[in-house]
Amino acid sequence: MRNSDVIRRFTMSREARAGNLTTDGKTIRSYSLVIGFNLGEQSYVIDYTGASGHFVSQTTSTHVNAIKRECGVRIITFEEWEHMFKGLVYDVARGSFFGENQYKS
């Protein structure tokens, strides 16, 4: 599977994996960093690129830029993620995203 296939499946809320880019259909990760998420029918990508001032790595920037090019994906800043969306996406009580690890004791 290619990165473009993973991104397409992410926007359709489906699971996929290609190397260091993975999605469970709810979030998409570059390595272990959440770089995007789905809320309702909308897909979002967090702008972890040099231009945003929140550069992580060249690979992560490549992943983010590929998602940005996907039609219908909303680009948000790191600050929007931290202050507006992370609390909606992250289940603080369980320390996981969208019920991740829900079957672990």
Secondary structure as GFF3:
##gff-version 3
##sequence-region A 1 105
A	DSSP	alpha_helix	3	11	.	.	.	ID=ss1
A	DSSP	beta_strand	16	18	.	.	.	ID=ss2
A	DSSP	beta_strand	21	23	.	.	.	ID=ss3
A	DSSP	beta_strand	27	30	.	.	.	ID=ss4
A	DSSP	beta_strand	33	39	.	.	.	ID=ss5
A	DSSP	beta_strand	42	46	.	.	.	ID=ss6
A	DSSP	three_ten_helix	50	52	.	.	.	ID=ss7
A	DSSP	alpha_helix	58	68	.	.	.	ID=ss8
A	DSSP	beta_strand	73	76	.	.	.	ID=ss9
A	DSSP	alpha_helix	78	80	.	.	.	ID=ss10
A	DSSP	pi_helix	81	85	.	.	.	ID=ss11
A	DSSP	alpha_helix	86	89	.	.	.	ID=ss12
A	DSSP	beta_strand	90	91	.	.	.	ID=ss13
A	DSSP	beta_strand	96	97	.	.	.	ID=ss14
###
